Amino acid sequence: MPASKTEQRKVAIEWMGLSTKERFDRALPLNDSEMRKSLPVGKTVWNKWVDQFHEQHKRDLIMKCHPMVVGEKPKEVEVIPEEYDSEKYLNDHVDKVDEALIEACDQNNAQALKIYYQLTKRLVERTEVKIGLTADEITRRNLEAERQLREGGYRVAEV
């Protein structure tokens, strides 16, 4: 475990640049909250480092696209856009969503409680099923009965 905050920040930022597979291969924590606890740092500091990581990542991409060095003619650089991996982004933030859900539940937020119970399979939505004739089917049945009465008349079965 790094001793100083600077070393912790360096380790954290290096970790943020790794994919989930790389983290797994290196036996590192897989999500933000596990990594934050292993350093250990508070949420505020961690979120500040995450923001710094994203800002640095943006700057690096800009520098890759516009490598202007004073006094030199810019070189032609083939820019390969980084593919946005939605699944990786969402998986990296699951712990934040879980924590926010628990906090909302602690504040008795009805919607959050409903989601919590659905996720833990303690709440199953039930749907009502009516068995019977629809309005169209009743109308068809009545018209058919009327037609039969007009054509054949009313007959009483003899006993």
Secondary structure as the mmCIF struct_conf table of DSSP 4:
data_model
#
loop_
_struct_conf.conf_type_id
_struct_conf.id
_struct_conf.beg_label_comp_id
_struct_conf.beg_label_asym_id
_struct_conf.beg_label_seq_id
_struct_conf.end_label_comp_id
_struct_conf.end_label_asym_id
_struct_conf.end_label_seq_id
BEND BEND1 ALA A 3 SER A 4
HELX_RH_AL_P HELX_RH_AL_P1 LYS A 5 MET A 16
TURN_TY1_P TURN_TY1_P1 GLY A 17 GLY A 17
BEND BEND2 LEU A 18 LEU A 18
HELX_RH_AL_P HELX_RH_AL_P2 THR A 20 ASP A 25
TURN_TY1_P TURN_TY1_P2 ARG A 26 ALA A 27
BEND BEND3 LEU A 30 ASN A 31
HELX_RH_AL_P HELX_RH_AL_P3 ASP A 32 SER A 38
TURN_TY1_P TURN_TY1_P3 LEU A 39 PRO A 40
HELX_RH_AL_P HELX_RH_AL_P4 LYS A 43 CYS A 65
TURN_TY1_P TURN_TY1_P4 VAL A 70 GLY A 71
BEND BEND4 GLU A 72 GLU A 72
HELX_LH_PP_P HELX_LH_PP_P1 LYS A 73 GLU A 76
HELX_LH_PP_P HELX_LH_PP_P2 PRO A 81 TYR A 84
HELX_RH_AL_P HELX_RH_AL_P5 SER A 86 ASP A 92
TURN_TY1_P TURN_TY1_P5 HIS A 93 HIS A 93
HELX_RH_AL_P HELX_RH_AL_P6 VAL A 94 ASP A 106
TURN_TY1_P TURN_TY1_P6 GLN A 107 ASN A 108
HELX_RH_AL_P HELX_RH_AL_P7 ALA A 110 LEU A 119
TURN_TY1_P TURN_TY1_P7 THR A 120 LYS A 121
BEND BEND5 GLY A 132 GLY A 132
HELX_RH_AL_P HELX_RH_AL_P8 ALA A 135 GLY A 152
#
